[in-house]
Amino acid sequence: MKQSIFRIIMNKLRRTPVDRVNVLAAKMRKNGEEMCLWKNIPLAKECMKLLPVIDDSEASPMEKAFACSAILGMLPEYDVPRLVLTILRFQLEQVHRSTEPVEEGDPTEEDIQSHIERLEDYIDTDHMTADAFNEKYDRWMKRDPIERNEWWEQNYYEVEQECDRRLEGMPRGMGFCYAYWSCMTEVLAERGIEWRSPSRMNPRVHFD
């Protein structure tokens, strides 16, 4: 009898991949509301392990494509461009597989491919300079070139986690960005990386 009750409880607790993706999406939305997109990086990675194993009978290819759009909207894409590219390529595959009539607002192959091209250019530091990238994609804010390297993406979550720990309890209002950039400069320096913050890269821009 006890074993039977245990099995019933465990079955209720066991979640399907779709359930788990929904739970992760809710956590990601909460992190986004709190302006902590970096916390979504491991959650997005877990989602991308689950989405490919979800059967089309549980979620159609277009529904999976929409799930990708939601995930992408809750990531700091220029800090984790390779992760974003993985999601975009999966999304492109789902849109290509979809047999549903295309409706307004649906992700399109053309838009996804354009997004992929932009991020591929961003990480292609051997062939595209930062100035060339900014000109091609109409960006004016300069970023330290280290942010385009794979090292940055591999260590970004850990660095943000350490900054969050050191800045715990500090009000996140006006002027917080300067304390945050100072802390990040310090954390990166401890890892042997000299990083120039947005304020150093854009001295004529006023940040608040």
LOTORKE-824343 format. One line per field, with one value per atom (N, C-alpha, C): atom name; residue number from 1; x, y, z. Coordinates in nm, 3 decimals. Example, Ala and Ser with C-alpha at 12.3 -4.5 7.8 and 13.67 -1.06 7.14 Angstrom:
atom	[N_CA_C_N_CA_C] .
nr	[1_1_1_2_2_2] .
px	[1.319_1.230_1.320_1.285_1.367_1.290] .
py	[-0.569_-0.450_-0.330_-0.225_-0.106_0.003] .
pz	[0.780_0.780_0.780_0.708_0.714_0.787] .
//
This chain:
atom	[N_CA_C_N_CA_C_N_CA_C_N_CA_C_N_CA_C_N_CA_C_N_CA_C_N_CA_C_N_CA_C_N_CA_C_N_CA_C_N_CA_C_N_CA_C_N_CA_C_N_CA_C_N_CA_C_N_CA_C_N_CA_C_N_CA_C_N_CA_C_N_CA_C_N_CA_C_N_CA_C_N_CA_C_N_CA_C_N_CA_C_N_CA_C_N_CA_C_N_CA_C_N_CA_C_N_CA_C_N_CA_C_N_CA_C_N_CA_C_N_CA_C_N_CA_C_N_CA_C_N_CA_C_N_CA_C_N_CA_C_N_CA_C_N_CA_C_N_CA_C_N_CA_C_N_CA_C_N_CA_C_N_CA_C_N_CA_C_N_CA_C_N_CA_C_N_CA_C_N_CA_C_N_CA_C_N_CA_C_N_CA_C_N_CA_C_N_CA_C_N_CA_C_N_CA_C_N_CA_C_N_CA_C_N_CA_C_N_CA_C_N_CA_C_N_CA_C_N_CA_C_N_CA_C_N_CA_C_N_CA_C_N_CA_C_N_CA_C_N_CA_C_N_CA_C_N_CA_C_N_CA_C_N_CA_C_N_CA_C_N_CA_C_N_CA_C_N_CA_C_N_CA_C_N_CA_C_N_CA_C_N_CA_C_N_CA_C_N_CA_C_N_CA_C_N_CA_C_N_CA_C_N_CA_C_N_CA_C_N_CA_C_N_CA_C_N_CA_C_N_CA_C_N_CA_C_N_CA_C_N_CA_C_N_CA_C_N_CA_C_N_CA_C_N_CA_C_N_CA_C_N_CA_C_N_CA_C_N_CA_C_N_CA_C_N_CA_C_N_CA_C_N_CA_C_N_CA_C_N_CA_C_N_CA_C_N_CA_C_N_CA_C_N_CA_C_N_CA_C_N_CA_C_N_CA_C_N_CA_C_N_CA_C_N_CA_C_N_CA_C_N_CA_C_N_CA_C_N_CA_C_N_CA_C_N_CA_C_N_CA_C_N_CA_C_N_CA_C_N_CA_C_N_CA_C_N_CA_C_N_CA_C_N_CA_C_N_CA_C_N_CA_C_N_CA_C_N_CA_C_N_CA_C_N_CA_C_N_CA_C_N_CA_C_N_CA_C_N_CA_C_N_CA_C_N_CA_C_N_CA_C_N_CA_C_N_CA_C_N_CA_C_N_CA_C_N_CA_C_N_CA_C_N_CA_C_N_CA_C_N_CA_C_N_CA_C_N_CA_C_N_CA_C_N_CA_C_N_CA_C_N_CA_C_N_CA_C_N_CA_C_N_CA_C_N_CA_C_N_CA_C_N_CA_C_N_CA_C_N_CA_C_N_CA_C_N_CA_C_N_CA_C_N_CA_C_N_CA_C_N_CA_C_N_CA_C_N_CA_C_N_CA_C_N_CA_C_N_CA_C_N_CA_C_N_CA_C_N_CA_C_N_CA_C_N_CA_C_N_CA_C_N_CA_C_N_CA_C_N_CA_C_N_CA_C_N_CA_C_N_CA_C_N_CA_C_N_CA_C_N_CA_C_N_CA_C_N_CA_C_N_CA_C_N_CA_C_N_CA_C_N_CA_C_N_CA_C_N_CA_C_N_CA_C_N_CA_C] .
nr	[1_1_1_2_2_2_3_3_3_4_4_4_5_5_5_6_6_6_7_7_7_8_8_8_9_9_9_10_10_10_11_11_11_12_12_12_13_13_13_14_14_14_15_15_15_16_16_16_17_17_17_18_18_18_19_19_19_20_20_20_21_21_21_22_22_22_23_23_23_24_24_24_25_25_25_26_26_26_27_27_27_28_28_28_29_29_29_30_30_30_31_31_31_32_32_32_33_33_33_34_34_34_35_35_35_36_36_36_37_37_37_38_38_38_39_39_39_40_40_40_41_41_41_42_42_42_43_43_43_44_44_44_45_45_45_46_46_46_47_47_47_48_48_48_49_49_49_50_50_50_51_51_51_52_52_52_53_53_53_54_54_54_55_55_55_56_56_56_57_57_57_58_58_58_59_59_59_60_60_60_61_61_61_62_62_62_63_63_63_64_64_64_65_65_65_66_66_66_67_67_67_68_68_68_69_69_69_70_70_70_71_71_71_72_72_72_73_73_73_74_74_74_75_75_75_76_76_76_77_77_77_78_78_78_79_79_79_80_80_80_81_81_81_82_82_82_83_83_83_84_84_84_85_85_85_86_86_86_87_87_87_88_88_88_89_89_89_90_90_90_91_91_91_92_92_92_93_93_93_94_94_94_95_95_95_96_96_96_97_97_97_98_98_98_99_99_99_100_100_100_101_101_101_102_102_102_103_103_103_104_104_104_105_105_105_106_106_106_107_107_107_108_108_108_109_109_109_110_110_110_111_111_111_112_112_112_113_113_113_114_114_114_115_115_115_116_116_116_117_117_117_118_118_118_119_119_119_120_120_120_121_121_121_122_122_122_123_123_123_124_124_124_125_125_125_126_126_126_127_127_127_128_128_128_129_129_129_130_130_130_131_131_131_132_132_132_133_133_133_134_134_134_135_135_135_136_136_136_137_137_137_138_138_138_139_139_139_140_140_140_141_141_141_142_142_142_143_143_143_144_144_144_145_145_145_146_146_146_147_147_147_148_148_148_149_149_149_150_150_150_151_151_151_152_152_152_153_153_153_154_154_154_155_155_155_156_156_156_157_157_157_158_158_158_159_159_159_160_160_160_161_161_161_162_162_162_163_163_163_164_164_164_165_165_165_166_166_166_167_167_167_168_168_168_169_169_169_170_170_170_171_171_171_172_172_172_173_173_173_174_174_174_175_175_175_176_176_176_177_177_177_178_178_178_179_179_179_180_180_180_181_181_181_182_182_182_183_183_183_184_184_184_185_185_185_186_186_186_187_187_187_188_188_188_189_189_189_190_190_190_191_191_191_192_192_192_193_193_193_194_194_194_195_195_195_196_196_196_197_197_197_198_198_198_199_199_199_200_200_200_201_201_201_202_202_202_203_203_203_204_204_204_205_205_205_206_206_206_207_207_207_208_208_208] .
px	[0.083_0.000_0.087_0.190_0.279_0.350_0.394_0.464_0.371_0.245_0.147_0.126_0.112_0.095_0.218_0.336_0.461_0.464_0.423_0.422_0.324_0.208_0.109_0.166_0.231_0.290_0.399_0.485_0.594_0.542_0.436_0.377_0.321_0.266_0.214_0.328_0.439_0.553_0.630_0.622_0.698_0.640_0.724_0.679_0.721_0.639_0.675_0.772_0.843_0.931_0.856_0.730_0.651_0.625_0.591_0.568_0.694_0.806_0.933_0.970_0.948_0.976_0.889_0.762_0.673_0.721_0.769_0.823_0.946_1.035_1.156_1.122_1.023_0.982_0.930_0.855_0.804_0.918_1.020_1.137_1.211_1.221_1.291_1.218_1.085_1.008_1.030_1.034_1.057_1.195_1.296_1.432_1.435_1.359_1.354_1.291_1.185_1.119_1.213_1.304_1.399_1.529_1.530_1.646_1.770_1.750_1.861_1.861_1.877_1.872_1.983_2.094_2.205_2.164_2.068_2.022_1.948_1.909_1.834_1.923_2.052_2.142_2.132_2.149_2.136_1.994_1.894_1.755_1.730_1.786_1.772_1.841_1.957_2.030_1.949_1.884_1.801_1.682_1.622_1.510_1.552_1.674_1.719_1.760_1.769_1.786_1.649_1.545_1.412_1.332_1.338_1.255_1.275_1.398_1.414_1.353_1.332_1.277_1.126_1.066_0.920_0.858_0.768_0.703_0.612_0.599_0.513_0.368_0.327_0.189_0.165_0.274_0.263_0.280_0.364_0.386_0.427_0.354_0.382_0.515_0.573_0.696_0.683_0.568_0.550_0.540_0.478_0.472_0.612_0.696_0.835_0.910_0.879_0.942_0.904_0.777_0.732_0.799_0.819_0.888_1.030_1.093_1.228_1.228_1.126_1.116_1.108_1.029_1.015_1.148_1.219_1.349_1.448_1.452_1.545_1.521_1.394_1.361_1.401_1.446_1.482_1.630_1.712_1.855_1.933_2.050_2.137_2.215_2.156_2.206_2.349_2.393_2.529_2.633_2.589_2.682_2.690_2.588_2.589_2.545_2.614_2.570_2.573_2.665_2.673_2.556_2.515_2.395_2.273_2.263_2.151_2.148_2.265_2.271_2.220_2.251_2.201_2.049_1.991_1.845_1.785_1.848_1.797_1.799_1.905_1.914_1.809_1.781_1.674_1.539_1.521_1.397_1.376_1.483_1.475_1.431_1.485_1.448_1.299_1.248_1.107_1.015_1.050_0.969_0.969_1.084_1.094_1.008_0.997_0.919_0.770_0.732_0.591_0.506_0.390_0.294_0.173_0.176_0.064_0.063_-0.055_-0.062_0.012_0.089_0.165_0.069_0.077_-0.008_0.078_0.014_0.087_0.145_0.272_0.339_0.416_0.396_0.472_0.619_0.712_0.852_0.869_0.945_0.966_1.110_1.129_1.265_1.354_1.297_1.376_1.426_1.338_1.376_1.478_1.456_1.548_1.685_1.687_1.814_1.889_1.815_1.877_1.939_1.868_1.918_2.044_2.044_2.160_2.280_2.258_2.367_2.430_2.344_2.395_2.485_2.443_2.524_2.648_2.638_2.757_2.861_2.816_2.907_2.966_2.884_2.929_3.045_3.036_3.142_3.257_3.243_3.349_3.451_3.528_3.624_3.743_3.763_3.875_3.848_3.719_3.686_3.602_3.548_3.465_3.505_3.553_3.590_3.464_3.483_3.370_3.308_3.392_3.341_3.260_3.308_3.236_3.102_3.102_2.978_2.877_2.924_2.834_2.776_2.860_2.813_2.711_2.738_2.649_2.513_2.513_2.389_2.337_2.389_2.338_2.339_2.453_2.472_2.572_2.548_2.640_2.713_2.659_2.723_2.841_2.960_3.079_3.091_3.141_3.163_3.307_3.360_3.497_3.504_3.605_3.617_3.620_3.664_3.669_3.531_3.426_3.290_3.246_3.321_3.288_3.358_3.452_3.529_3.456_3.493_3.429_3.456_3.570_3.602_3.493_3.449_3.347_3.221_3.175_3.053_3.068_3.184_3.206_3.209_3.251_3.268_3.164_3.080_2.987_2.896_2.837_2.744_2.814_2.932_3.007_3.047_3.087_3.126_3.005_2.892_2.771_2.727_2.740_2.702_2.786_2.915_3.004_2.973_2.945_2.908_2.779_2.684_2.557_2.579_2.670_2.701_2.762_2.857_2.928_2.838_2.741_2.655_2.522_2.514_2.390_2.351_2.227_2.176_2.190_2.265_2.281_2.158_2.102_1.985_2.016_1.922_1.943_1.877_1.895_1.832_1.931_1.908_1.992_2.138_2.227_2.370_2.423_2.333_2.379_2.472_2.451_2.533_2.681_2.716_2.858_2.917_2.841_2.887_2.899_2.803_2.804_2.925_2.951_3.065_3.197_3.204_3.325_3.349_3.243_3.253_3.293_3.232_3.266_3.411_3.457_3.598_3.690_3.654_3.733_3.731_3.613_3.599_3.675_3.666_3.737_3.888_3.931_4.074_4.133_4.054_4.099_4.117_4.053_4.066_4.164_4.238_4.341_4.289_4.167_4.106_4.090_4.148_4.128_4.008_3.903_3.777_3.744_3.700_3.658_3.505_3.451_3.306_3.244_3.111_3.045_3.075_3.089_3.119_3.260_3.354_3.489_3.492_3.414_3.411_3.332_3.242_3.158_3.161_3.275_3.294_3.199_3.140_3.050_2.904_2.881_2.744_2.716_2.599_2.560_2.476_2.521_2.448_2.387_2.271_2.210_2.165] .
py	[-0.120_0.000_0.126_0.128_0.243_0.263_0.152_0.162_0.217_0.176_0.223_0.374_0.422_0.565_0.642_0.587_0.651_0.668_0.563_0.570_0.676_0.686_0.786_0.926_0.950_1.082_1.114_1.016_1.037_1.065_0.999_1.022_1.163_1.215_1.352_1.453_1.420_1.512_1.508_1.396_1.380_1.472_1.552_1.647_1.598_1.631_1.604_1.714_1.694_1.800_1.932_1.921_2.043_2.115_2.041_2.101_2.172_2.104_2.160_2.288_2.288_2.409_2.524_2.497_2.601_2.656_2.568_2.611_2.699_2.655_2.732_2.868_2.871_2.998_3.096_3.045_3.132_3.191_3.110_3.159_3.264_3.241_3.335_3.469_3.464_3.589_3.667_3.597_3.663_3.728_3.657_3.713_3.836_3.831_3.944_4.065_4.043_4.153_4.216_4.135_4.184_4.233_4.242_4.290_4.204_4.076_3.981_3.877_3.922_3.830_3.725_3.757_3.663_3.534_3.545_3.426_3.328_3.375_3.290_3.201_3.222_3.145_2.995_2.947_2.802_2.752_2.835_2.795_2.777_2.867_2.856_2.731_2.701_2.580_2.455_2.456_2.339_2.328_2.442_2.440_2.379_2.411_2.364_2.217_2.159_2.014_1.945_2.017_1.959_1.974_2.091_2.116_2.014_1.972_1.875_1.738_1.703_1.570_1.572_1.690_1.700_1.656_1.561_1.509_1.615_1.610_1.707_1.697_1.582_1.567_1.646_1.677_1.755_1.904_1.938_2.077_2.077_2.151_2.154_2.225_2.206_2.279_2.430_2.485_2.630_2.670_2.587_2.615_2.612_2.521_2.517_2.641_2.687_2.808_2.929_2.937_3.046_3.037_2.915_2.897_2.952_2.929_2.982_3.134_3.194_3.341_3.394_3.325_3.369_3.358_3.249_3.229_3.335_3.360_3.457_3.597_3.629_3.761_3.782_3.675_3.684_3.650_3.673_3.648_3.774_3.796_3.906_3.862_3.875_3.804_3.837_3.961_3.995_3.945_3.897_3.838_3.687_3.629_3.483_3.455_3.514_3.500_3.357_3.276_3.138_3.055_3.079_3.014_3.059_3.188_3.242_3.182_3.165_3.105_2.961_2.888_2.751_2.750_2.843_2.852_2.894_2.992_3.040_2.930_2.851_2.744_2.637_2.608_2.514_2.574_2.702_2.770_2.769_2.795_2.794_2.657_2.554_2.417_2.391_2.441_2.419_2.495_2.617_2.694_2.627_2.574_2.506_2.379_2.313_2.189_2.214_2.332_2.360_2.353_2.291_2.283_2.372_2.448_2.536_2.659_2.712_2.837_2.949_3.026_3.135_3.249_3.294_3.403_3.523_3.638_3.759_3.740_3.774_3.760_3.631_3.538_3.412_3.439_3.365_3.376_3.327_3.399_3.361_3.319_3.235_3.189_3.308_3.407_3.523_3.602_3.627_3.704_3.628_3.498_3.417_3.413_3.394_3.388_3.520_3.630_3.763_3.778_3.730_3.733_3.649_3.531_3.443_3.511_3.574_3.642_3.751_3.827_3.936_3.884_3.778_3.726_3.651_3.590_3.528_3.634_3.748_3.860_3.910_3.914_3.965_3.883_3.751_3.667_3.643_3.688_3.669_3.782_3.780_3.888_3.884_3.771_3.761_3.837_3.852_3.913_4.040_4.067_4.188_4.266_4.387_4.472_4.522_4.574_4.628_4.746_4.832_4.947_4.902_4.799_4.749_4.688_4.618_4.559_4.668_4.770_4.879_4.952_4.971_5.039_4.954_4.824_4.735_4.723_4.722_4.698_4.823_4.938_5.066_5.074_5.037_5.049_5.161_5.235_5.344_5.324_5.242_5.220_5.125_5.168_5.085_4.992_4.870_4.772_4.728_4.689_4.638_4.512_4.502_4.385_4.250_4.248_4.123_4.059_4.142_4.091_4.007_4.017_3.938_3.802_3.784_3.660_3.548_3.425_3.308_3.304_3.354_3.355_3.428_3.540_3.621_3.540_3.472_3.394_3.279_3.214_3.100_3.140_3.264_3.308_3.410_3.454_3.563_3.533_3.416_3.382_3.385_3.326_3.320_3.460_3.545_3.682_3.760_3.746_3.815_3.765_3.637_3.579_3.638_3.654_3.711_3.859_3.932_4.073_4.086_3.999_4.002_3.978_3.888_3.858_3.979_4.044_4.157_4.281_4.293_4.410_4.385_4.274_4.239_4.349_4.387_4.489_4.631_4.652_4.788_4.827_4.946_4.990_4.992_4.941_4.930_5.046_5.167_5.284_5.362_5.493_5.583_5.571_5.562_5.556_5.418_5.320_5.184_5.128_5.168_5.112_5.136_5.250_5.279_5.187_5.158_5.064_4.924_4.890_4.759_4.745_4.847_4.840_4.838_4.912_4.911_4.773_4.712_4.577_4.476_4.486_4.394_4.411_4.534_4.560_4.490_4.497_4.436_4.283_4.228_4.082_4.028_4.097_4.054_4.069_4.175_4.196_4.082_4.032_3.919_3.792_3.791_3.678_3.708_3.818_3.854_3.922_3.977_4.041_4.191_4.272_4.417_4.450_4.501_4.529_4.677_4.733_4.873_4.879_4.945_4.954_5.039_5.034_5.121_5.269_5.311_5.454_5.489_5.396_5.421_5.412_5.323_5.306_5.418_5.482_5.587_5.709_5.778_5.885_6.004_6.022_6.136_6.101_5.977_5.933_5.944_5.996_6.007_5.885_5.813_5.695_5.729_5.669_5.694_5.563] .
pz	[0.000_0.000_0.000_0.087_0.094_-0.040_-0.101_-0.228_-0.336_-0.334_-0.431_-0.418_-0.294_-0.270_-0.317_-0.290_-0.332_-0.484_-0.555_-0.701_-0.752_-0.687_-0.727_-0.709_-0.596_-0.569_-0.671_-0.699_-0.793_-0.934_-0.973_-1.105_-1.117_-1.006_-1.007_-1.017_-0.954_-0.953_-1.085_-1.155_-1.279_-1.386_-1.446_-1.547_-1.686_-1.785_-1.923_-1.968_-2.080_-2.132_-2.156_-2.204_-2.227_-2.096_-1.992_-1.860_-1.811_-1.828_-1.780_-1.856_-1.986_-2.065_-2.017_-1.986_-1.935_-1.801_-1.714_-1.585_-1.605_-1.695_-1.723_-1.783_-1.873_-1.936_-1.832_-1.734_-1.627_-1.546_-1.516_-1.443_-1.525_-1.655_-1.742_-1.747_-1.753_-1.753_-1.624_-1.512_-1.383_-1.380_-1.429_-1.435_-1.525_-1.634_-1.725_-1.659_-1.583_-1.512_-1.409_-1.356_-1.257_-1.321_-1.453_-1.528_-1.501_-1.491_-1.469_-1.580_-1.703_-1.817_-1.812_-1.747_-1.741_-1.669_-1.577_-1.505_-1.596_-1.713_-1.805_-1.891_-1.886_-1.973_-1.948_-1.824_-1.802_-1.826_-1.802_-1.826_-1.975_-2.055_-2.201_-2.253_-2.197_-2.238_-2.207_-2.091_-2.056_-2.150_-2.184_-2.279_-2.412_-2.455_-2.585_-2.583_-2.465_-2.456_-2.462_-2.418_-2.410_-2.540_-2.602_-2.720_-2.831_-2.862_-2.971_-2.943_-2.817_-2.787_-2.771_-2.780_-2.770_-2.903_-2.896_-3.016_-3.078_-3.210_-3.280_-3.236_-3.183_-3.135_-3.007_-2.935_-2.811_-2.837_-2.934_-2.973_-3.120_-3.200_-3.344_-3.370_-3.489_-3.522_-3.506_-3.545_-3.530_-3.383_-3.302_-3.158_-3.097_-3.143_-3.096_-3.144_-3.265_-3.317_-3.233_-3.192_-3.106_-2.968_-2.920_-2.792_-2.803_-2.917_-2.939_-2.936_-2.998_-2.998_-2.855_-2.771_-2.632_-2.558_-2.579_-2.515_-2.560_-2.690_-2.746_-2.690_-2.664_-2.613_-2.468_-2.403_-2.262_-2.239_-2.343_-2.332_-2.371_-2.309_-2.350_-2.474_-2.592_-2.709_-2.748_-2.730_-2.770_-2.670_-2.555_-2.458_-2.475_-2.536_-2.561_-2.705_-2.802_-2.942_-2.994_-2.946_-2.996_-2.946_-2.822_-2.771_-2.850_-2.876_-2.952_-3.093_-3.154_-3.287_-3.285_-3.180_-3.167_-3.166_-3.091_-3.081_-3.215_-3.281_-3.409_-3.516_-3.517_-3.618_-3.593_-3.468_-3.437_-3.477_-3.448_-3.485_-3.636_-3.710_-3.856_-3.907_-3.847_-3.885_-3.859_-3.746_-3.713_-3.809_-3.842_-3.935_-4.072_-4.112_-4.241_-4.242_-4.126_-4.116_-4.105_-4.064_-4.036_-4.164_-4.150_-4.260_-4.234_-4.126_-4.092_-4.182_-4.213_-4.292_-4.217_-4.290_-4.228_-4.193_-4.069_-4.023_-3.984_-3.975_-3.936_-3.796_-3.782_-3.652_-3.637_-3.732_-3.726_-3.756_-3.691_-3.729_-3.873_-3.953_-4.092_-4.115_-4.215_-4.248_-4.283_-4.354_-4.395_-4.274_-4.178_-4.059_-3.974_-3.959_-3.878_-3.944_-4.076_-4.147_-4.137_-4.141_-4.126_-3.988_-3.885_-3.748_-3.735_-3.798_-3.795_-3.860_-3.974_-4.045_-3.959_-3.890_-3.806_-3.695_-3.628_-3.518_-3.568_-3.685_-3.742_-3.776_-3.825_-3.850_-3.719_-3.614_-3.485_-3.429_-3.440_-3.382_-3.478_-3.603_-3.702_-3.692_-3.584_-3.560_-3.655_-3.723_-3.818_-3.947_-3.982_-4.110_-4.101_-3.983_-3.969_-3.845_-3.865_-3.752_-3.682_-3.561_-3.486_-3.560_-3.620_-3.694_-3.816_-3.885_-4.002_-3.961_-3.847_-3.798_-3.763_-3.691_-3.651_-3.773_-3.875_-3.996_-4.070_-4.083_-4.157_-4.089_-3.955_-3.883_-3.811_-3.851_-3.804_-3.651_-3.594_-3.449_-3.423_-3.316_-3.287_-3.155_-3.065_-2.937_-2.953_-2.908_-2.918_-2.798_-2.822_-2.716_-2.721_-2.607_-2.603_-2.689_-2.777_-2.865_-2.792_-2.665_-2.590_-2.582_-2.588_-2.576_-2.696_-2.806_-2.925_-2.923_-2.831_-2.829_-2.757_-2.788_-2.726_-2.576_-2.532_-2.389_-2.311_-2.367_-2.300_-2.278_-2.382_-2.370_-2.272_-2.273_-2.184_-2.038_-2.010_-1.872_-1.826_-1.917_-1.887_-1.768_-1.765_-1.657_-1.522_-1.516_-1.389_-1.343_-1.438_-1.402_-1.351_-1.419_-1.375_-1.237_-1.215_-1.087_-0.974_-1.000_-0.899_-0.876_-0.983_-0.968_-0.887_-0.914_-0.843_-0.694_-0.663_-0.522_-0.453_-0.521_-0.460_-0.448_-0.535_-0.535_-0.463_-0.396_-0.326_-0.226_-0.232_-0.140_-0.189_-0.297_-0.349_-0.430_-0.406_-0.483_-0.633_-0.713_-0.858_-0.932_-0.880_-0.942_-1.026_-1.032_-1.111_-1.067_-1.164_-1.135_-1.103_-1.091_-1.057_-1.163_-1.290_-1.398_-1.373_-1.311_-1.289_-1.183_-1.078_-0.976_-1.036_-1.121_-1.185_-1.277_-1.360_-1.451_-1.376_-1.267_-1.185_-1.127_-1.078_-1.021_-1.128_-1.246_-1.354_-1.398_-1.404_-1.438_-1.339_-1.212_-1.106_-1.116_-1.136_-1.145_-1.266_-1.378_-1.498_-1.482_-1.415_-1.392_-1.310_-1.215_-1.134_-1.217_-1.334_-1.427_-1.539_-1.523_-1.620_-1.744_-1.738_-1.854_-1.829_-1.917_-1.911_-1.998_-1.935_-2.006_-1.995_-2.106_-2.109_-2.110_-2.012_-1.996_-2.107_-2.122_-2.220_-2.200_-2.075_-2.050_-2.099_-2.089_-2.140_-2.292_-2.348_-2.493_-2.562_-2.485_-2.543_-2.451_-2.444_-2.346_-2.362_-2.478_-2.500_-2.471_-2.431_-2.403_-2.255_-2.219_-2.079_-2.040_-1.939_-1.890_-1.754_-1.725_-1.593_-1.531] .
//
